[in-house]
Amino acid sequence: CHDSILLCVSAMTVYSCVSVPCQYTPVCQCHDSILLCVSAMSVYSCVAVYCQYTLVCQCHGSILLCGCVMSVYSCVAVYCQYTPVCQCHDSILLCGCVMSVYSCVSVS
């Protein structure tokens, strides 16, 4: 994943994204409390990847990658043409919005 990066975070697990060709309208869905967001032309599925490092927030292209085991972050839209998709699961922020830029704000 590059410009359209999907990052799903769960306590001790990091999910990397796998591109799956899709000819249908992109959608967002949850699988086991993990938010999956799609790019303009692809649908991404989750593949668990073990991670022992602390996750941080950063922006890549127009997708916000945010995760932190001990902190809660809120999603702040800097610019957005579409409805942002933000959800918190176990103090982990999962956020994505096509054509948008988000900043990361700690609320804890």
Order of alpha helices (4+ residues) and beta strands (2+ residues): beta-beta-beta-beta-beta-beta-beta-beta-beta-beta-beta
